[in-house]
Amino acid sequence: MTAAPILVTGATGRLGRLIVERLLARGQPVRVYARRPEVAKALFGQRVQMAAGAFENTDALEKALCGVEHLLLLSPISAELASQQIAVADRAVAAGVKRIVKISGSNWTIGTGGRSISGDAHAAIETHLQSLAIPSVSLRPNAWMQVSLANTIRRVLAHQPILAANADAGIGYIDARDIADLAAQQLSAETVSGPVLDLSGPASVTPHRIAALLSERIGRPVPITPPPAFSASSDFEHRAIGEFAALIAEGRAAYTTPTISDLLGHSPRSVENFISETVTDAALAEG
């Protein structure tokens, strides 16, 4: 445990807020760097130190890094992803930060050079981190249940089909709660387990299997249909999503790793449990 605050970027996002909560549960002092501090305050109240600013605001960033020893590097997909995170990492080293934990892209995007603009950006950041004079670890989670799988469940509950270019191509979905558990551990432990850790859930699950699980849970057939094509002229985020779909259809995401079990001592959360929880929560929300 470190007495210095851990600086968390991306703290108000879906994963960032989970990481903050886990660090607080460990008794770690946390400082959040937020573009919208009012959102962070609504989420965490007085339990965290607040630092307002954007990545490109160098003065605010330097103030946020003052006295920090460990940094969580997390930001959304964007055309500026690589340049912004590399600049933050360099300023962190200059400020005396001793460790960086990065939430990176999936192994199947980073390992297919030139076929994923998102993966290429994360690869450039990882390469830069490994050139620095301080320890770092890049966590490479497979597809998040709370993003792509949650979207699939919402579609099905709205009586829409599952979108899949290849219904036999598996994905080793990982629950964001497991990513957060490992990120908090790597931020709090005496040393990192890096430089790169590949994360997944316990099993590779195909769209056919997801359709069957949902059909059993909601009591009606669940169809599968190909997704719409994304144009090469789309914005950065939509281009990245289109590339993800193509790589998944090739079976690139159909792998699992023992990382969560090895480092946290428990099995990662399963797709079956996530579907059950999400469908139950949706039913409760409807009253």
C-alpha positions in Angstrom: 0.0 0.0 0.0 1.2 3.5 -0.8 0.5 6.5 1.4 0.8 8.8 -1.6 -2.4 9.3 -3.7 -2.9 7.1 -6.7 -3.9 9.2 -9.7 -6.7 7.7 -11.8 -7.4 9.0 -15.2 -10.7 8.1 -16.8 -12.2 7.7 -13.4 -15.8 8.6 -14.4 -16.0 6.0 -17.1 -17.5 2.5 -16.9 -14.2 0.9 -15.8 -12.5 3.8 -14.1 -15.2 4.1 -11.5 -14.9 0.4 -10.6 -11.1 0.8 -10.2 -11.6 3.8 -7.9 -14.0 1.9 -5.7 -11.6 -1.0 -5.4 -8.7 1.2 -4.5 -10.8 3.0 -1.8 -11.8 -0.4 -0.5 -8.1 -1.3 -0.1 -7.6 1.9 1.9 -5.6 3.6 -0.8 -5.8 7.4 -1.1 -7.1 8.3 -4.6 -6.9 11.4 -6.7 -9.0 11.5 -9.8 -8.2 13.6 -12.9 -11.5 14.5 -14.5 -12.5 16.6 -17.4 -15.9 17.0 -15.7 -15.2 17.2 -11.9 -18.9 17.6 -11.1 -19.5 14.0 -12.4 -16.6 12.7 -10.4 -17.9 14.5 -7.3 -21.4 13.0 -7.8 -19.8 9.5 -8.0 -17.2 9.7 -5.2 -18.1 12.6 -3.0 -15.4 13.5 -0.5 -13.8 10.1 -0.6 -11.3 11.1 -3.3 -9.0 14.1 -4.0 -10.3 16.0 -7.0 -8.1 17.3 -9.9 -9.9 19.0 -12.8 -8.5 19.1 -16.3 -8.1 17.4 -19.6 -5.0 15.5 -20.9 -4.0 18.4 -23.1 -4.1 20.9 -20.1 -0.5 20.6 -19.1 -0.7 23.0 -16.1 -3.6 21.1 -14.6 -2.0 17.8 -15.3 1.3 18.8 -13.6 -0.7 19.8 -10.5 -2.6 16.6 -10.5 0.6 14.6 -10.7 2.3 16.4 -7.8 3.0 14.0 -5.0 1.7 11.0 -6.9 3.7 7.7 -7.0 1.3 5.4 -9.1 -0.7 6.3 -12.1 -3.7 4.6 -13.8 -3.7 5.4 -17.5 -7.1 5.1 -19.0 -8.9 7.1 -21.7 -11.5 6.4 -24.4 -10.8 5.4 -28.0 -10.0 8.5 -30.1 -7.7 9.7 -32.8 -5.5 11.4 -30.1 -5.2 8.3 -27.9 -1.5 7.6 -28.5 -0.3 11.2 -28.5 -2.2 12.1 -25.4 -1.3 9.0 -23.3 2.4 9.2 -24.3 2.4 12.9 -23.3 0.8 12.0 -19.9 3.3 9.2 -19.3 6.3 11.5 -20.0 4.9 14.2 -17.7 4.3 11.5 -15.0 8.0 10.4 -15.2 9.1 14.1 -15.0 6.9 14.5 -11.9 8.5 11.6 -10.1 5.8 9.0 -10.6 7.2 5.5 -9.9 4.7 3.2 -11.6 2.2 3.3 -14.5 -0.7 0.8 -14.9 -2.3 1.2 -18.4 -5.6 -0.2 -19.5 -4.7 -1.2 -23.1 -6.4 -2.7 -26.1 -7.1 -6.4 -26.6 -4.3 -8.7 -27.6 -6.1 -9.5 -30.8 -6.1 -5.8 -31.9 -2.5 -5.1 -30.9 -1.1 -8.3 -32.3 -2.5 -7.7 -35.8 -0.4 -4.7 -36.8 -2.0 -2.4 -39.3 -5.5 -3.9 -39.1 -6.8 -2.0 -36.1 -6.3 1.7 -35.7 -7.1 1.3 -32.0 -4.7 -1.6 -31.5 -1.9 0.3 -33.3 -2.4 3.3 -31.0 -2.2 1.1 -27.9 0.8 -0.7 -29.3 2.6 2.6 -29.7 1.8 3.6 -26.2 3.0 0.2 -24.8 6.2 0.5 -26.7 6.8 4.0 -25.2 6.0 2.9 -21.7 8.5 0.1 -21.9 11.2 2.6 -22.9 10.7 4.7 -19.8 12.9 4.4 -16.7 10.0 3.4 -14.4 8.0 0.1 -14.1 4.8 -0.2 -16.0 2.2 -2.9 -16.8 -0.3 -2.8 -19.7 -3.5 -4.8 -19.1 -4.9 -6.2 -22.4 -8.4 -7.3 -21.7 -10.4 -9.3 -24.2 -13.8 -7.9 -25.2 -15.6 -6.4 -22.1 -18.9 -8.0 -21.1 -20.2 -4.5 -20.0 -19.7 -3.2 -23.5 -20.3 -5.5 -26.5 -22.1 -8.3 -24.6 -24.3 -5.8 -22.7 -25.2 -4.2 -26.0 -26.2 -7.6 -27.4 -28.4 -8.3 -24.4 -30.1 -4.9 -24.7 -30.8 -5.6 -28.4 -32.3 -9.0 -27.7 -34.5 -7.6 -24.8 -35.7 -5.0 -27.3 -36.7 -7.9 -29.7 -33.8 -7.2 -32.1 -31.4 -9.9 -33.4 -27.9 -10.5 -32.3 -25.4 -8.9 -34.7 -22.6 -11.2 -35.7 -20.6 -11.6 -38.9 -19.6 -15.1 -37.9 -21.9 -16.8 -35.4 -19.3 -19.5 -34.8 -16.5 -17.2 -33.9 -15.9 -17.3 -30.1 -14.9 -14.4 -27.8 -13.2 -14.8 -24.4 -15.3 -12.1 -22.9 -14.1 -10.6 -19.6 -16.1 -8.9 -17.0 -15.0 -5.3 -16.3 -15.1 -6.1 -12.6 -12.3 -8.5 -13.1 -10.3 -6.0 -15.0 -10.9 -3.5 -12.2 -9.8 -6.1 -9.6 -6.5 -6.7 -11.3 -5.9 -3.0 -12.1 -6.3 -2.2 -8.4 -4.0 -5.0 -7.4 -1.3 -3.9 -9.8 -1.6 -0.3 -8.5 -1.4 -1.4 -4.9 1.1 -4.3 -5.0 4.8 -4.0 -4.2 5.7 -4.7 -7.8 3.9 -5.0 -11.1 3.5 -8.4 -12.9 4.1 -6.9 -16.3 5.1 -5.5 -18.7 2.0 -6.9 -20.4 -0.8 -9.0 -19.1 -3.5 -10.6 -21.3 -6.9 -10.9 -19.6 -10.0 -12.9 -20.5 -13.0 -14.7 -19.0 -13.1 -18.4 -18.3 -14.3 -19.6 -21.7 -14.6 -18.6 -25.3 -18.3 -18.1 -26.1 -19.8 -17.9 -29.6 -22.9 -15.9 -30.8 -24.7 -19.2 -31.2 -24.1 -20.0 -27.5 -25.1 -16.5 -26.4 -28.3 -16.8 -28.4 -29.0 -20.1 -26.8 -28.4 -18.7 -23.3 -30.6 -15.7 -23.9 -33.3 -17.8 -25.5 -33.4 -20.1 -22.4 -33.5 -17.1 -20.1 -36.2 -15.1 -21.8 -38.3 -18.0 -23.3 -38.2 -17.1 -27.0 -36.0 -17.7 -30.0 -33.1 -15.3 -30.5 -32.1 -14.7 -34.2 -28.6 -13.8 -35.4 -27.9 -11.5 -38.4 -24.8 -9.9 -39.9 -24.0 -6.4 -38.8 -24.1 -3.4 -41.1 -20.8 -2.6 -42.9 -18.8 0.4 -41.6 -17.4 2.8 -44.1 -13.6 3.5 -44.2 -14.6 7.2 -44.1 -16.3 6.8 -40.7 -15.0 8.7 -37.7 -12.2 7.1 -35.7 -14.4 5.3 -33.1 -16.7 3.8 -35.8 -13.8 2.7 -37.9 -12.2 1.0 -34.8 -15.5 -0.8 -34.1 -15.8 -2.0 -37.7 -12.2 -3.3 -37.5 -13.0 -5.1 -34.2 -16.0 -6.8 -35.8 -13.8 -8.1 -38.7 -11.1 -9.4 -36.4 -13.6 -11.1 -34.2 -15.3 -12.8 -37.2 -11.9 -14.3 -38.0 -11.8 -15.9 -34.6 -9.0 -13.7 -33.3 -10.8 -13.1 -29.9 -11.5 -16.8 -29.3 -8.8 -17.3 -26.6 -8.7 -17.5 -22.8 -5.9 -16.9 -20.4 -5.3 -17.9 -16.8 -4.2 -14.4 -15.7 -7.1 -13.6 -13.5 -7.0 -16.9 -11.7 -3.2 -16.8 -11.4 -2.9 -13.3 -10.0 -6.1 -12.9 -8.1 -6.7 -16.4 -6.8 -10.3 -16.8 -8.1 -11.9 -17.7 -11.4 -13.0 -14.8 -13.7 -16.7 -14.1 -13.9 -18.6 -16.0 -16.6 -20.8 -15.0 -19.5 -23.6 -17.2 -18.1 -23.6 -15.3 -14.8 -23.4 -11.9 -16.6 -26.4 -12.7 -18.8 -28.4 -13.9 -15.8 -27.6 -10.7 -13.8 -28.2 -8.4 -16.7 -31.6 -9.9 -17.7 -32.7 -10.0 -14.0 -31.7 -6.3 -13.6 -33.6 -5.3 -16.7 -36.7 -7.1 -15.5 -36.5 -5.4 -12.1 -36.0 -2.0 -13.8 -39.2 -2.5 -15.7 -41.0 -3.1 -12.4 
